[in-house]
Amino acid sequence: MAHGPFSGKEIVKVMVNSGIYEWDRTNGDHAILRWEPPADHDSDARTVPVPLHDEVDMGTLRSIAEQAGAKDFEEFCAWIERNSYSSD
């Protein structure tokens, strides 16, 4: 199932608006998103760099999904697609 293309801003908007990630800082043309696990969660914090490009390459999107902890890349893309238009 084909998804995208997505811009970096769309990806960041969906991830931040979900309440799971927060925009920690900007480094060059990358947004650095951060997830802090709950105190009772046996996991380390996650840092996910997202390039703020007009169109994010599919390989880069796959890397973002993996770093964000997505177990299913297709579902991650579908989630971005479902939420990118409604969160404008």
N, CA, C and O atoms as a printed pandas DataFrame, in Angstrom:
     atom_number atom_name residue_name chain_id  residue_number  x_coord  y_coord  z_coord
0              1         N          MET        A               1    0.850   -1.184    0.000
1              2        CA          MET        A               1    0.000    0.000    0.000
2              3         C          MET        A               1    0.890    1.239    0.000
3              4         O          MET        A               1    1.737    1.400    0.879
4              5         N          ALA        A               2    0.700    2.103   -0.974
5              6        CA          ALA        A               2    1.532    3.299   -1.097
6              7         C          ALA        A               2    0.983    4.426   -0.225
7              8         O          ALA        A               2   -0.225    4.647   -0.141
8              9         N          HIS        A               3    1.902    5.121    0.413
9             10        CA          HIS        A               3    1.547    6.267    1.251
10            11         C          HIS        A               3    2.467    7.415    0.894
11            12         O          HIS        A               3    3.532    7.230    0.304
12            13         N          GLY        A               4    2.024    8.616    1.269
13            14        CA          GLY        A               4    2.899    9.760    1.092
14            15         C          GLY        A               4    2.790   10.321   -0.303
15            16         O          GLY        A               4    1.851    9.995   -1.028
16            17         N          PRO        A               5    3.712   11.143   -0.687
17            18        CA          PRO        A               5    4.861   11.562    0.112
18            19         C          PRO        A               5    4.435   12.503    1.245
19            20         O          PRO        A               5    3.425   13.201    1.151
20            21         N          PHE        A               6    5.219   12.501    2.297
21            22        CA          PHE        A               6    4.950   13.357    3.442
22            23         C          PHE        A               6    6.060   14.382    3.574
23            24         O          PHE        A               6    7.223   14.104    3.281
24            25         N          SER        A               7    5.684   15.567    4.015
25            26        CA          SER        A               7    6.709   16.566    4.331
26            27         C          SER        A               7    7.155   16.337    5.775
27            28         O          SER        A               7    6.445   15.723    6.570
28            29         N          GLY        A               8    8.331   16.838    6.091
29            30        CA          GLY        A               8    8.818   16.736    7.460
30            31         C          GLY        A               8    7.889   17.443    8.430
31            32         O          GLY        A               8    7.677   16.978    9.549
32            33         N          LYS        A               9    7.336   18.570    7.998
33            34        CA          LYS        A               9    6.424   19.321    8.875
34            35         C          LYS        A               9    5.166   18.515    9.181
35            36         O          LYS        A               9    4.662   18.554   10.303
36            37         N          GLU        A              10    4.651   17.775    8.173
37            38        CA          GLU        A              10    3.475   16.924    8.412
38            39         C          GLU        A              10    3.791   15.848    9.448
39            40         O          GLU        A              10    3.011   15.614   10.371
40            41         N          ILE        A              11    4.930   15.203    9.288
41            42        CA          ILE        A              11    5.329   14.129   10.201
42            43         C          ILE        A              11    5.468   14.666   11.623
43            44         O          ILE        A              11    4.960   14.067   12.571
44            45         N          VAL        A              12    6.156   15.794   11.765
45            46        CA          VAL        A              12    6.351   16.401   13.087
46            47         C          VAL        A              12    5.010   16.786   13.692
47            48         O          VAL        A              12    4.763   16.525   14.870
48            49         N          LYS        A              13    4.145   17.402   12.900
49            50        CA          LYS        A              13    2.851   17.853   13.407
50            51         C          LYS        A              13    2.039   16.686   13.965
51            52         O          LYS        A              13    1.460   16.787   15.047
52            53         N          VAL        A              14    2.001   15.583   13.228
53            54        CA          VAL        A              14    1.234   14.419   13.684
54            55         C          VAL        A              14    1.848   13.828   14.949
55            56         O          VAL        A              14    1.133   13.516   15.901
56            57         N          MET        A              15    3.168   13.675   14.960
57            58        CA          MET        A              15    3.822   13.067   16.124
58            59         C          MET        A              15    3.680   13.930   17.373
59            60         O          MET        A              15    3.461   13.405   18.464
60            61         N          VAL        A              16    3.801   15.244   17.226
61            62        CA          VAL        A              16    3.683   16.148   18.377
62            63         C          VAL        A              16    2.221   16.275   18.815
63            64         O          VAL        A              16    1.933   16.245   20.011
64            65         N          ASN        A              17    1.297   16.416   17.858
65            66        CA          ASN        A              17   -0.117   16.557   18.209
66            67         C          ASN        A              17   -0.688   15.304   18.862
67            68         O          ASN        A              17   -1.708   15.370   19.549
68            69         N          SER        A              18   -0.037   14.167   18.652
69            70        CA          SER        A              18   -0.502   12.925   19.280
70            71         C          SER        A              18   -0.281   12.955   20.793
71            72         O          SER        A              18   -0.897   12.190   21.535
72            73         N          GLY        A              19    0.606   13.848   21.241
73            74        CA          GLY        A              19    0.920   13.930   22.660
74            75         C          GLY        A              19    1.988   12.945   23.104
75            76         O          GLY        A              19    2.378   12.929   24.272
76            77         N          ILE        A              20    2.460   12.129   22.180
77            78        CA          ILE        A              20    3.472   11.125   22.516
78            79         C          ILE        A              20    4.868   11.742   22.495
79            80         O          ILE        A              20    5.689   11.474   23.372
80            81         N          TYR        A              21    5.123   12.562   21.494
81            82        CA          TYR        A              21    6.434   13.200   21.332
82            83         C          TYR        A              21    6.311   14.694   21.545
83            84         O          TYR        A              21    5.256   15.285   21.312
84            85         N          GLU        A              22    7.407   15.300   21.992
85            86        CA          GLU        A              22    7.443   16.760   22.056
86            87         C          GLU        A              22    8.636   17.246   21.248
87            88         O          GLU        A              22    9.659   16.571   21.137
88            89         N          TRP        A              23    8.470   18.432   20.690
89            90        CA          TRP        A              23    9.531   19.049   19.895
90            91         C          TRP        A              23   10.567   19.557   20.884
91            92         O          TRP        A              23   10.334   20.543   21.583
92            93         N          ASP        A              24   11.695   18.893   20.943
93            94        CA          ASP        A              24   12.743   19.206   21.908
94            95         C          ASP        A              24   13.568   20.398   21.451
95            96         O          ASP        A              24   13.814   21.328   22.219
96            97         N          ARG        A              25   13.995   20.361   20.189
97            98        CA          ARG        A              25   14.828   21.442   19.652
98            99         C          ARG        A              25   14.916   21.297   18.140
99           100         O          ARG        A              25   14.416   20.332   17.562
100          101         N          THR        A              26   15.559   22.269   17.516
101          102        CA          THR        A              26   15.831   22.214   16.086
102          103         C          THR        A              26   17.339   22.224   15.911
103          104         O          THR        A              26   18.043   23.004   16.553
104          105         N          ASN        A              27   17.827   21.354   15.039
105          106        CA          ASN        A              27   19.253   21.279   14.754
106          107         C          ASN        A              27   19.411   21.372   13.239
107          108         O          ASN        A              27   19.173   20.399   12.524
108          109         N          GLY        A              28   19.810   22.536   12.757
109          110        CA          GLY        A              28   19.885   22.747   11.307
110          111         C          GLY        A              28   18.489   22.690   10.720
111          112         O          GLY        A              28   17.601   23.433   11.139
112          113         N          ASP        A              29   18.292   21.795    9.736
113          114        CA          ASP        A              29   16.961   21.667    9.137
114          115         C          ASP        A              29   16.236   20.418    9.655
115          116         O          ASP        A              29   15.399   19.847    8.956
116          117         N          HIS        A              30   16.560   20.003   10.875
117          118        CA          HIS        A              30   15.923   18.843   11.494
118          119         C          HIS        A              30   15.226   19.236   12.796
119          120         O          HIS        A              30   15.787   19.949   13.628
120          121         N          ALA        A              31   13.995   18.755   12.951
121          122        CA          ALA        A              31   13.303   18.857   14.234
122          123         C          ALA        A              31   13.738   17.649   15.050
123          124         O          ALA        A              31   13.751   16.529   14.539
124          125         N          ILE        A              32   14.089   17.862   16.292
125          126        CA          ILE        A              32   14.481   16.771   17.177
126          127         C          ILE        A              32   13.323   16.542   18.146
127          128         O          ILE        A              32   13.046   17.372   19.011
128          129         N          LEU        A              33   12.655   15.403   17.984
129          130        CA          LEU        A              33   11.517   15.060   18.826
130          131         C          LEU        A              33   11.987   14.129   19.935
131          132         O          LEU        A              33   12.928   13.354   19.761
132          133         N          ARG        A              34   11.316   14.220   21.075
133          134        CA          ARG        A              34   11.739   13.414   22.233
134          135         C          ARG        A              34   10.523   12.785   22.906
135          136         O          ARG        A              34    9.470   13.407   23.043
136          137         N          TRP        A              35   10.699   11.550   23.314
137          138        CA          TRP        A              35    9.704   10.818   24.091
138          139         C          TRP        A              35   10.341   10.398   25.397
139          140         O          TRP        A              35   11.393    9.760   25.407
140          141         N          GLU        A              36    9.713   10.751   26.483
141          142        CA          GLU        A              36   10.161   10.341   27.812
142          143         C          GLU        A              36    9.234    9.234   28.293
143          144         O          GLU        A              36    8.019    9.428   28.340
144          145         N          PRO        A              37    9.783    8.076   28.652
145          146        CA          PRO        A              37    8.924    6.983   29.122
146          147         C          PRO        A              37    8.344    7.292   30.499
147          148         O          PRO        A              37    8.950    8.029   31.276
148          149         N          PRO        A              38    7.180    6.735   30.804
149          150        CA          PRO        A              38    6.630    6.884   32.150
150          151         C          PRO        A              38    7.583    6.254   33.167
151          152         O          PRO        A              38    8.403    5.407   32.812
152          153         N          ALA        A              39    7.475    6.661   34.402
153          154        CA          ALA        A              39    8.380    6.186   35.455
154          155         C          ALA        A              39    8.375    4.667   35.590
155          156         O          ALA        A              39    9.411    4.069   35.881
156          157         N          ASP        A              40    7.227    4.042   35.382
157          158        CA          ASP        A              40    7.135    2.588   35.547
158          159         C          ASP        A              40    7.432    1.823   34.254
159          160         O          ASP        A              40    7.233    0.609   34.194
160          161         N          HIS        A              41    7.899    2.514   33.236
161          162        CA          HIS        A              41    8.174    1.901   31.934
162          163         C          HIS        A              41    9.637    1.488   31.866
163          164         O          HIS        A              41   10.522    2.287   32.170
164          165         N          ASP        A              42    9.891    0.270   31.478
165          166        CA          ASP        A              42   11.258   -0.252   31.415
166          167         C          ASP        A              42   11.856    0.031   30.035
167          168         O          ASP        A              42   12.080   -0.885   29.244
168          169         N          SER        A              43   12.108    1.305   29.761
169          170        CA          SER        A              43   12.641    1.699   28.461
170          171         C          SER        A              43   13.388    3.013   28.606
171          172         O          SER        A              43   13.155    3.779   29.542
172          173         N          ASP        A              44   14.282    3.260   27.671
173          174        CA          ASP        A              44   15.013    4.524   27.654
174          175         C          ASP        A              44   14.228    5.563   26.860
175          176         O          ASP        A              44   13.337    5.224   26.082
176          177         N          ALA        A              45   14.568    6.822   27.065
177          178        CA          ALA        A              45   13.966    7.902   26.285
178          179         C          ALA        A              45   14.327    7.708   24.813
179          180         O          ALA        A              45   15.362    7.126   24.490
180          181         N          ARG        A              46   13.473    8.196   23.938
181          182        CA          ARG        A              46   13.728    8.119   22.498
182          183         C          ARG        A              46   13.896    9.521   21.945
183          184         O          ARG        A              46   13.152   10.438   22.294
184          185         N          THR        A              47   14.873    9.672   21.089
185          186        CA          THR        A              47   15.086   10.919   20.373
186          187         C          THR        A              47   14.972   10.604   18.890
187          188         O          THR        A              47   15.651    9.710   18.384
188          189         N          VAL        A              48   14.109   11.343   18.192
189          190        CA          VAL        A              48   13.851   11.070   16.781
190          191         C          VAL        A              48   14.085   12.342   15.969
191          192         O          VAL        A              48   13.320   13.298   16.094
192          193         N          PRO        A              49   15.133   12.367   15.135
193          194        CA          PRO        A              49   15.335   13.513   14.248
194          195         C          PRO        A              49   14.446   13.381   13.010
195          196         O          PRO        A              49   14.366   12.314   12.402
196          197         N          VAL        A              50   13.784   14.475   12.649
197          198        CA          VAL        A              50   12.922   14.488   11.466
198          199         C          VAL        A              50   13.362   15.648   10.582
199          200         O          VAL        A              50   13.311   16.800   11.012
200          201         N          PRO        A              51   13.798   15.362    9.341
201          202        CA          PRO        A              51   14.205   16.445    8.454
202          203         C          PRO        A              51   12.986   17.277    8.052
203          204         O          PRO        A              51   11.938   16.731    7.707
204          205         N          LEU        A              52   13.131   18.575    8.100
205          206        CA          LEU        A              52   12.018   19.466    7.761
206          207         C          LEU        A              52   12.027   19.771    6.265
207          208         O          LEU        A              52   12.005   20.931    5.854
208          209         N          HIS        A              53   12.060   18.719    5.467
209          210        CA          HIS        A              53   12.084   18.849    4.010
210          211         C          HIS        A              53   10.662   18.857    3.464
211          212         O          HIS        A              53    9.723   18.428    4.134
212          213         N          ASP        A              54   10.517   19.353    2.235
213          214        CA          ASP        A              54    9.204   19.357    1.590
214          215         C          ASP        A              54    8.703   17.940    1.342
215          216         O          ASP        A              54    7.499   17.685    1.374
216          217         N          GLU        A              55    9.634   17.020    1.094
217          218        CA          GLU        A              55    9.277   15.626    0.864
218          219         C          GLU        A              55   10.345   14.735    1.496
219          220         O          GLU        A              55   11.523   14.819    1.147
220          221         N          VAL        A              56    9.925   13.888    2.420
221          222        CA          VAL        A              56   10.851   12.987    3.111
222          223         C          VAL        A              56   10.933   11.685    2.317
223          224         O          VAL        A              56    9.909   11.082    1.993
224          225         N          ASP        A              57   12.155   11.257    2.005
225          226        CA          ASP        A              57   12.368   10.009    1.269
226          227         C          ASP        A              57   11.800    8.831    2.048
227          228         O          ASP        A              57   11.742    8.855    3.278
228          229         N          MET        A              58   11.382    7.798    1.319
229          230        CA          MET        A              58   10.781    6.619    1.946
230          231         C          MET        A              58   11.754    5.929    2.907
231          232         O          MET        A              58   11.335    5.469    3.969
232          233         N          GLY        A              59   13.028    5.848    2.561
233          234        CA          GLY        A              59   14.012    5.233    3.455
234          235         C          GLY        A              59   14.166    6.023    4.744
235          236         O          GLY        A              59   14.316    5.447    5.821
236          237         N          THR        A              60   14.129    7.348    4.629
237          238        CA          THR        A              60   14.211    8.213    5.811
238          239         C          THR        A              60   12.962    8.052    6.667
239          240         O          THR        A              60   13.044    8.016    7.895
240          241         N          LEU        A              61   11.813    7.956    6.018
241          242        CA          LEU        A              61   10.559    7.759    6.748
242          243         C          LEU        A              61   10.584    6.430    7.502
243          244         O          LEU        A              61   10.115    6.346    8.637
244          245         N          ARG        A              62   11.128    5.405    6.873
245          246        CA          ARG        A              62   11.244    4.095    7.529
246          247         C          ARG        A              62   12.142    4.201    8.772
247          248         O          ARG        A              62   11.848    3.612    9.812
248          249         N          SER        A              63   13.232    4.954    8.648
249          250        CA          SER        A              63   14.142    5.158    9.773
250          251         C          SER        A              63   13.452    5.917   10.906
251          252         O          SER        A              63   13.631    5.584   12.077
252          253         N          ILE        A              64   12.671    6.927   10.562
253          254        CA          ILE        A              64   11.913    7.690   11.564
254          255         C          ILE        A              64   10.959    6.753   12.302
255          256         O          ILE        A              64   10.863    6.794   13.529
256          257         N          ALA        A              65   10.257    5.912   11.549
257          258        CA          ALA        A              65    9.309    4.969   12.153
258          259         C          ALA        A              65   10.023    4.023   13.117
259          260         O          ALA        A              65    9.540    3.778   14.223
260          261         N          GLU        A              66   11.174    3.494   12.697
261          262        CA          GLU        A              66   11.933    2.575   13.556
262          263         C          GLU        A              66   12.405    3.269   14.830
263          264         O          GLU        A              66   12.292    2.715   15.923
264          265         N          GLN        A              67   12.938    4.489   14.685
265          266        CA          GLN        A              67   13.429    5.222   15.852
266          267         C          GLN        A              67   12.293    5.604   16.795
267          268         O          GLN        A              67   12.488    5.723   18.004
268          269         N          ALA        A              68   11.101    5.795   16.224
269          270        CA          ALA        A              68    9.935    6.148   17.036
270          271         C          ALA        A              68    9.334    4.927   17.727
271          272         O          ALA        A              68    8.450    5.059   18.573
272          273         N          GLY        A              69    9.819    3.736   17.362
273          274        CA          GLY        A              69    9.328    2.523   18.006
274          275         C          GLY        A              69    8.163    1.863   17.301
275          276         O          GLY        A              69    7.516    0.982   17.868
276          277         N          ALA        A              70    7.880    2.278   16.059
277          278        CA          ALA        A              70    6.779    1.664   15.313
278          279         C          ALA        A              70    7.117    0.211   15.001
279          280         O          ALA        A              70    8.227   -0.098   14.566
280          281         N          LYS        A              71    6.169   -0.661   15.223
281          282        CA          LYS        A              71    6.379   -2.080   14.939
282          283         C          LYS        A              71    5.990   -2.423   13.500
283          284         O          LYS        A              71    6.466   -3.417   12.951
284          285         N          ASP        A              72    5.132   -1.611   12.892
285          286        CA          ASP        A              72    4.638   -1.862   11.539
286          287         C          ASP        A              72    4.761   -0.577   10.725
287          288         O          ASP        A              72    4.055    0.399   10.981
288          289         N          PHE        A              73    5.656   -0.585    9.748
289          290        CA          PHE        A              73    5.913    0.612    8.946
290          291         C          PHE        A              73    4.668    1.068    8.187
291          292         O          PHE        A              73    4.373    2.262    8.144
292          293         N          GLU        A              74    3.937    0.128    7.589
293          294        CA          GLU        A              74    2.731    0.487    6.831
294          295         C          GLU        A              74    1.696    1.155    7.735
295          296         O          GLU        A              74    1.054    2.126    7.334
296          297         N          GLU        A              75    1.535    0.647    8.935
297          298        CA          GLU        A              75    0.578    1.243    9.874
298          299         C          GLU        A              75    1.047    2.629   10.319
299          300         O          GLU        A              75    0.232    3.536   10.489
300          301         N          PHE        A              76    2.351    2.794   10.505
301          302        CA          PHE        A              76    2.903    4.106   10.851
302          303         C          PHE        A              76    2.570    5.112    9.747
303          304         O          PHE        A              76    2.125    6.225   10.029
304          305         N          CYS        A              77    2.788    4.715    8.488
305          306        CA          CYS        A              77    2.481    5.596    7.351
306          307         C          CYS        A              77    0.991    5.916    7.288
307          308         O          CYS        A              77    0.605    7.060    7.049
308          309         N          ALA        A              78    0.159    4.905    7.503
309          310        CA          ALA        A              78   -1.289    5.118    7.488
310          311         C          ALA        A              78   -1.699    6.074    8.601
311          312         O          ALA        A              78   -2.581    6.909    8.405
312          313         N          TRP        A              79   -1.066    5.958    9.769
313          314        CA          TRP        A              79   -1.350    6.850   10.900
314          315         C          TRP        A              79   -0.978    8.292   10.551
315          316         O          TRP        A              79   -1.739    9.218   10.830
316          317         N          ILE        A              80    0.194    8.477    9.941
317          318        CA          ILE        A              80    0.607    9.820    9.519
318          319         C          ILE        A              80   -0.398   10.363    8.513
319          320         O          ILE        A              80   -0.835   11.508    8.625
320          321         N          GLU        A              81   -0.765    9.546    7.533
321          322        CA          GLU        A              81   -1.700    9.979    6.494
322          323         C          GLU        A              81   -3.063   10.342    7.071
323          324         O          GLU        A              81   -3.639   11.368    6.708
324          325         N          ARG        A              82   -3.582    9.506    7.968
325          326        CA          ARG        A              82   -4.892    9.767    8.584
326          327         C          ARG        A              82   -4.913   11.066    9.374
327          328         O          ARG        A              82   -5.917   11.779    9.379
328          329         N          ASN        A              83   -3.821   11.370   10.033
329          330        CA          ASN        A              83   -3.796   12.505   10.947
330          331         C          ASN        A              83   -3.178   13.773   10.383
331          332         O          ASN        A              83   -3.319   14.839   10.982
332          333         N          SER        A              84   -2.500   13.687    9.251
333          334        CA          SER        A              84   -1.818   14.876    8.733
334          335         C          SER        A              84   -2.792   15.904    8.183
335          336         O          SER        A              84   -2.530   17.105    8.259
336          337         N          TYR        A              85   -3.903   15.458    7.633
337          338        CA          TYR        A              85   -4.851   16.401    7.047
338          339         C          TYR        A              85   -5.800   16.963    8.085
339          340         O          TYR        A              85   -6.176   18.133    8.009
340          341         N          SER        A              86   -6.191   16.155    9.051
341          342        CA          SER        A              86   -7.144   16.614   10.060
342          343         C          SER        A              86   -6.504   17.500   11.114
343          344         O          SER        A              86   -7.203   18.173   11.872
344          345         N          SER        A              87   -5.157   17.504   11.166
345          346        CA          SER        A              87   -4.495   18.293   12.211
346          347         C          SER        A              87   -4.012   19.642   11.700
347          348         O          SER        A              87   -3.282   20.339   12.405
348          349         N          ASP        A              88   -4.405   20.024   10.486
349          350        CA          ASP        A              88   -4.004   21.337    9.942
350          351         C          ASP        A              88   -4.674   22.472   10.672
351          352         O          ASP        A              88   -4.449   23.637   10.343
